[in-house]
């Protein structure tokens, strides 16, 4: 059952981009305990929840202050801002304190999101490193293995151009690490490929080699959640700017500052 105290994950007054529900399409791929993908998904959830809740709190407090604060009687004219038309604004005396509170909330949330973003990036690096390691022959330094690898590359180079790629693809699908590693762990030219073809072969191997295909799927999902966190960050900053109360420089505001300065012993 849902927790009655849990804040909603979709609010009509907040950008959809900051809702943790944006991550749900990737849960089935990433929610595998003990994997870098699982850690990345958890970090993304924290980041999204932090931005969502911070904006929600700012929105709620601003509405409360606007509806309950006693107007000072001062009215100032504001130019068009945040999509709102120009017009007169009824000063309530809480603008400066509300701006300060929002700024602190924004800063706290930003620090959390930055830590979680770095954690997601670390998961990307971990998965990439793991995939690369599984496409290398662990016995490549042995003379006999090195000799066989050289012969495999010579054999591939002797083929017709179209047959070379087909041969490599079959080796990948069959889980033939000896052949796959021999071709990938050397200059592309010795096997008859150019650099672009070689890069494409490496991607194909990561995607379909039996030992790496699951991690490759996680890698794509982790990159996707990282992109969503970054998009949410942009929406978070934009909405924060929209929520800011006007920064007033009114006669009464200036008078209050002068009075406070006088009381403190200044001019």
N, C-alpha and C positions, 0 to 999 in steps of 0.2 A: 504494500500500500504506500502511496506517496506521503511524504512527510508534510504535515500541515504547515510547518514553518519554512519549507523550502520555497524559494522564490521562483516564479514562473520562468520557463526557458524561452517563451515567446511573448513579447509585449508589443502591442501595436504602436506604442510611442517610442520604441527603440529601433535602431537599424537591425534588419534581419541578419546582417553579416556578423553581428556579435553574439548571436544566439548559439549556445553549445549544440543545439540540434543540427547545426550545419555540418557537424562532424559525423553524424550517425551513418551516412553511407559508407564510411570507412571502418566502422567498428568491427565488422565480421572478419576483415582481413588483419586488423592490427591487434585486436583484443585476444592475444595469445600470451599467457603469463610467461615471464622470463625472457621475452624477446625484446630487441631494440624497438620494434614496432609498438609493442605494448607500452613501453616507457614513453615513447613519443606521443601516443594517443592520450595517455594520462596527462602529460605536460600540456598538450593542446587543450584538453578539457579545462585544466586549471586556468590557462590563459584566457580562454573564451569566457568562462564563468566570471573571472575577475573583471573583465571589461564590461560584461553584461550587467553585473551587480553594481559596479561603480556608477555606471550611467543611470541605472534604475534608481539608486539612492540619490544621486544628484537631482534627477527629475522629480522625485517625490518630495524632497526637501524644498526645492524651488517652488513647487506648487503649494506646499503648505505655507511657506513664508509669504508668498504672494497673496494667498487667500486670508491669512490671519494677521499679518503685520498691520499696525495702525499707520495710515498715511501721515506723512509729516506736514502735508499741506502744500509742499513744494511741487511744482510741475515744471518739467523741462521738456524742450522739444528735441526729439531724436531723429536723426537721419535714418533712412532705410538700412536695416541690418538683419542678417540671418534670415533673409526671405520675408521679413516683416515690413509693412509699409511705414513710411515716415509718419510721425505724429507726436502728440503730447504723451509724456510718461509721468505717472504719479509716483513720486519718490516715497519709498517706505522706510528709509533709514537703515535697511539691512543689506544693501547692495555690496558694500565693501567687505563685510564679514562673510557674506555668502560666497563672494568671489574667492576669498582666501580659503574657505573651507573646501570649495570645489577644487582649487589648485592643489591642496594637500591630498585630497582623494585621488586626483588625477596622477599625482606624482607617485603615490603608493602603488596604484594599479600598474603604472608604467614599469616600475621596478620588478614587480612580479612577472609581468608579461615578458620583459626582456630576459629574465632568467629561464622562463619556460621555452622561449624561442631558441635560446642557446642549447637547451637540453634536446630539443627536436633536431636541431642541426647536428648535434653530436650523434644522435641515432642514425641520421642519414650517413654520416661518415663511418659509423660502425658497420652498417649493412654493406656499404660499398666495399669496405675492407674485407669483410667476410666473403663476399661473392668473389672478389679478385683472388683471394687465397684458395678458394675451391676450384679455380680454373687453372691452377698451377700444379704441375706434376711434382709431388714431394720428393721424388728421387731424381729430379732433373740433373743434379750435379754428378750423378754416377756416370762413368764413361760409357757403359753399355746403353744406358737410357738415352744419353746425349747422342750417341751414334744412331740409334733407332729414330730419334726425333729428326735428325738431319736427313735420314733416308725418307721419312714421311714427307718432309717439305719438298725434297727433290721429286718424289712421286707426284705430289699435288701440282708442282710447277709444270710437269710434263703433260698434264691434262689440258684439254680445251678449256678456255676461260669459263664457259657456262658450267662445265662439269666440276670445276674446282669448288664452286660455291655449293653445289648439290652434295658433293662428297663431304664437305665440312658440316653441312646441315644434318646429314645422316649420322655422322659421328656424334654430334651434339645430342640428337634425339635418342641415340643408342647408349648414351652415357659413356662414350669412349674417351676417357680423360687423356689417355696417351696421345691420341691423334689431335684432340682439341688443344691440349696444352702445347703440343709441338708447333702448331700453326700460330697460336696466339702469343707464345712466349719467344718471339723472334721477329726480326724485321719482316714486314709484309712482303717485301720484294723477293725474298728467297723462296717464297711459296707461290709467287706469281700474282700477288694482289697489290693494289695500290693502297695508300694510306686510308682513303675514304672507305674502300671495301673492307679493309682490316677492322676499322672502327665499327662498321656495321656487323661484322662477324662476331665481334666481342659482345655487342649488345644482344645479338641473337643467342649466343651461348649463355649469357647471364639469364635470359628470359626462359630458355627451354631446357637447359641442362638439368637433369633430374635433381642434382644436389643443390642447385641454386634457384630453381624456378619459384619456390615458395618465398625466398628472400627477395627475389626481384619484384614479386607482387607487393610485398610489404614496402619495398623501397618506393614504388610508385605511390602507394597510399600515404606514406610518411611525407613525401614531397607535396602531395595534395593537401594534407592537413596543415603543413607549414605555410603553403600559399594562402589557405583560408585564415590562418592566424594573422598573417601579414595584411590581408585584405580587411580583416576585422580591426586591425590596428589603425588603418586609415579611416574607417568609419567611426572608430572610437574618438579619434582626434577631432574629426569634423563635428560630431555630435556634441562633444565637450565645448567646442567653440560656440556652437549654436545655443547651448544652455546658459552661457555666461550672462549674468545680469549686466546691464549697461554700466560702463565705467564713467561715472558722473564727475563733472567739474562744475558744480553749481555754486551760486553765491553762498548758500547756507553751509554747503560742505566746506568751502574755503574759510568761512567764518569760524566754523567749529575747529578747524585745524589751527587757526590763529589763536583762538581762545585756549586750546590745549597747550600750545607753545608758550603762551603767556603764563599759564599756570605752572609750567615746568621751568620757568625762569628765562625763557627766550623772548624773541619778538613775536 
